Amino acid sequence: MSRPKPFPAGVSAYRDRHGKMRTRFRRKGQLPYSFKAAPFSADWWAEYQACTDGTAAPRIQPGAARIALGTIADLISRYYRSADWQGPNDRTRHSFRLVIDRFNAQLGDVAVAEFTYEHASALMATMATRPNAANKLRKLLARVWDEGLRIGLVDRINPWRLVKPFKVKGSYHTWTEEEIGRFIARWPVGTREYLALALMLNTAQRRSDAIRLGPQHVRDGRLVFTQRKTGKALSLPILPELQAAMAACPSGHLTFLVTEHGSAFTDAGFGNWFADKCRAAGVPGRAHGLRKAAAKRLAEKGATNQELKSWTGHSRDEEVALYVAAASQRRLADSAAEKLAKDRTAVGEPKAQILANLPQVTGKKS
């Protein structure tokens, strides 16, 4: 009889109130965490990693009980206990916390009532050379101050809602069809590189989901999975291009994409690997740009906002409206061109021909 597999450091088993065996993480200086996935599964190990890096089991902040009431630190601590903060998943909250805590370390002792639009605007101005970071800070702090309005800690208009975000171009380059063709010419069908491109281009998913897809997600000719970032369940038809790519490059593992050592990719590892392959193919694109290219393709084929969201997993119309608007503009321009082509006088015929077509007027000279 084999001995039970030992748990890693900080993990122990217990029975919940229903008598079900569960596992939890406990470490000095961190909040406890109860695992949701089955022990030693891939998702369970992901939870354990999130515990060890302080994402799922946040570190206890020394002196948290001594935060002065009415300060920005007080507002932020209340926000971390709000329903709005519980909405995003652990990975997203971790990235958000890094931004908010950095702001808190600088201005946490300032009274909320003394922080005005002028302060918010001045802080944004200091970040003008980093517009994306500034816009992210503004967006997150606007949510923090919204919570302050709801609980009565803020008694005026949210200053962050008054500050305009910087206008920036998309941070990720959207692949063009020419670039896609150039990549395929360098990495044809049968290579892992082509499979990676086909997965993202034919599912419109983030790299964090594309690298987790595998045979276990295939059901009746569809990919059925839950997005890691949003928790949204999707069921997408497997397009012929993707089916051919998977058949030409079988991995024999739980994921379609594997490293050269036969193991699953990490998010960062895949990003770096794919970036190297893009450079080798002479294309400027990166992994996320393929998600945007996939959305662009759908929009150009006439997909509506709702149809686009059913593929990408976006929740709000404004997140996909730009793709639809750009595609609609192109179709409308082509339609207008066809109408103009049917009536050449609308775009200017030779003057002599126009005059010749005018009715002839006869009469005596005065």
Buried (B, 14 or more C-beta within 10 A) or exposed (E): EEEEEEBEEBBEEEEEEEEEEBBBBEBEEBBEBEBEBEBEEEEBEBBBEBBBEBBBBBEEBEEEEEBEEBBBBBBBBBBBEBEEBEEBBBBBBBEBBEBBBEBBEEBBEBEBEEBEBEBBBEBBEEBEEEBEEBBBBBEBBBBBBBBBBEEEBBEEEBBBBEBEBBEEEEEBBBBBEEBBEBBBEBBEBEBBBBBBBBBBBBBBBBBBBBBBBBEEBBEEEEBEBEBBBBEBEBEBBBBEEBBBBBEBBEBEEBBBBBBEEEEBBBBEEBBEBBEEBBEEBEBEBBBBBBBBBBBBBBBBEEBEBEBBBBBBBBEEEEBBBBBBEEBBEEEEEEEEEEEEEEEEEEEEEEEEEEEEEEEEEEEEEE
